[in-house]
Amino acid sequence: MTRSPMLKLNESATAAARVLVVDDHQQARDSVVFTLKHAGYSVQSCASAVEALKKLEREAFELVVTDLKMPGMTGVELLAELKRRRHPAQVILVTAYATVGTAVDAMRQGAFDFLEKPFSAETLEDLVDRALRHGRSGALAAASADDVAAAAPAMIGSSPQMQALRVRMARAASTEETVLITGESGTGKELVARTVHALGSRREKPFIGLNCPALSAHLMESELFGHERGAFTGAEARRAGRFEAAQNGSILLDEVTELDLPLQAKLLRVLQERSFERVGSSETVQVDVRVLATTNRDLRKAVSEGRFREDLYYRLAVIPLAVPPLRERIGDVPELLDHFLREAADRVGCEPAKLSGGAIDMLVGYRWPGNVRELQNLMTRAVVLAGGAPLTAEDLRPWLIASDEAPTETTAMSQAIEVGLSLHEMERRLIEATLDRFGGHRARTAEALGIGLRTLTAKIKEYGYTNPTDRTARAA
């Protein structure tokens, strides 16, 4: 092997790294050992795979560099045994050209990579460096995923989708970049945001949330950036906004797509320049705040339709986190059922309700249009109304509204006309049916009805909207 004196290694990757070299040919083994020791690694060697296994039982190594063809146990068999024992060490196979196919197969079995003879010192060092980085990043991700589980015990689910989400959350928490959390209503986007904050470097600082659809554009600007005394009618004193309250911490902009375009421009400036002016003031306020945002809409579509600024989208979506709907991780449903039954029982002060096998099967097969929030509400209702007897599928079915069975605006209007109801009652039923269809989400309901969010809010107050179960109980 030849060595270039100009080669520069990343010292952080070599620090404390322990490598085991396995080869039955002493000259080849000594050459690899010399190269890696010269690069700064702590290196030991063995003349056989059997000897290597004994050493790996006694000592910790991050990487094994092994020849593929050896008497007795081969390098591939050594790899298989390490995988069977769930040993964390990365494995690099050294092979001649004639056995490259075997080495590729070994990669499918879990080897990091292979080295084809003859190879240079630079090639060896580069591959060892990459293997160690891969192993360490994998260990870090696993530990961080455990941290996510500890920080968010309410984030239930062991499905591959949830495991992957926890890993992505952990990586997001390790940065200071903006995070855009997407997902349908009821999937737990706010919980994801709170967990990312709780695991990050700002965990001891404020976490301030703001529900963007809840306020008009005028009030929203004041909520975000604050105002001066006399800035508008009712502004009797100077007031700090949410960004100032979140100084050195994090701010959550829940359903950020509900901001109108002028406010989007002001938010963009905060992300770019870390500064803003309060309403009614020319004084610039500097802030150091991490922004997390959520949306249940397709932001790319909103951008193409001119409803959301493209530059703001790219500023927010530096780290995207997509929360899967419950129907895409249906294997988590039994675990969620058990968790929410126990949680509701603790809150109410009674024994958890029991579900029959048929009830569980039905719930596992349900599409959950309201996602985890719908399941949680259903289990709370089950605990309150069970009365000690196991609940059957027949007991629960009336409480479910499948997405394809949800009443539409047209159906509600037709029913109102058929019974000769007043215009006032027709409007009430139409609004209720549309709210039911969108799981109570006001912004989506307003869009579907073609009215403003403030108008819808006023109508809800006027009619006293309640969920379908409460309306059934009220009618009874």
FENGIPE-V547241 format. One record per backbone hydrogen bond with DSSP energy under -1.0 kcal/mol. NH is the residue of the N-H (numbers start at 1). CO is the residue of the C=O. If there is no record, write none. Layout:
NH;CO, NH;CO
This chain:
7;4, 13;10, 14;10, 15;11, 17;14, 19;42, 20;63, 21;44, 22;65, 23;46, 29;25, 30;26, 31;27, 32;28, 33;29, 34;30, 35;31, 36;32, 37;33, 38;34, 39;35, 40;37, 41;36, 42;17, 44;19, 46;21, 52;48, 53;49, 54;50, 55;51, 56;52, 57;53, 58;54, 59;55, 62;18, 63;18, 64;90, 65;20, 66;92, 67;22, 68;94, 75;68, 78;74, 79;75, 80;76, 81;77, 82;78, 83;79, 84;80, 85;81, 87;82, 90;62, 92;64, 93;113, 94;66, 95;115, 99;96, 100;97, 103;99, 104;100, 105;101, 106;102, 107;103, 108;104, 110;107, 111;106, 112;91, 113;91, 115;93, 117;95, 121;2, 124;120, 125;121, 126;122, 127;123, 128;124, 129;125, 130;126, 131;127, 132;128, 133;129, 134;130, 135;131, 136;132, 137;133, 138;134, 139;135, 140;136, 141;137, 142;138, 143;139, 144;140, 145;141, 146;142, 147;143, 148;144, 149;145, 150;146, 151;147, 152;148, 155;152, 156;154, 163;159, 164;160, 165;161, 166;162, 167;163, 168;164, 169;165, 170;166, 171;167, 172;168, 173;169, 174;170, 175;172, 179;291, 180;319, 181;293, 182;321, 183;295, 187;184, 192;188, 193;189, 194;190, 195;191, 196;192, 197;193, 198;194, 199;195, 203;200, 205;202, 208;250, 210;252, 212;254, 214;211, 220;216, 221;217, 222;218, 223;219, 224;220, 225;221, 226;222, 227;239, 228;279, 230;235, 231;228, 235;232, 236;234, 239;227, 242;223, 243;224, 245;241, 246;242, 247;244, 248;288, 249;246, 250;206, 251;290, 252;208, 253;292, 254;210, 256;294, 258;255, 259;256, 264;260, 265;261, 266;262, 267;263, 268;264, 269;265, 270;266, 271;267, 272;268, 273;269, 274;270, 276;285, 279;226, 281;278, 285;276, 287;274, 290;249, 292;251, 293;179, 294;253, 295;181, 299;297, 302;298, 303;299, 304;300, 305;301, 306;303, 307;302, 308;302, 313;309, 314;310, 315;311, 316;312, 317;313, 319;178, 321;180, 323;182, 328;325, 329;326, 332;329, 333;330, 336;332, 337;333, 338;334, 339;335, 340;336, 341;337, 342;338, 343;339, 344;340, 345;341, 346;342, 347;343, 348;344, 349;345, 350;345, 356;391, 360;356, 361;357, 362;358, 363;359, 364;360, 365;361, 371;368, 373;186, 374;370, 375;371, 376;372, 377;373, 378;374, 379;375, 380;376, 381;377, 382;378, 383;379, 384;380, 385;381, 386;382, 391;354, 396;392, 397;393, 399;396, 400;397, 405;402, 412;408, 413;409, 414;410, 415;411, 416;412, 417;413, 418;414, 419;415, 420;417, 421;416, 426;422, 427;423, 428;424, 429;425, 430;426, 431;427, 432;428, 433;429, 434;430, 435;431, 436;432, 437;433, 438;434, 439;436, 440;435, 441;438, 445;441, 446;442, 447;443, 448;444, 449;445, 450;446, 451;446, 456;452, 457;453, 458;454, 459;455, 460;456, 461;457, 462;458, 463;459, 464;460, 465;460, 471;467, 472;468, 473;469, 474;470, 475;471, 476;472
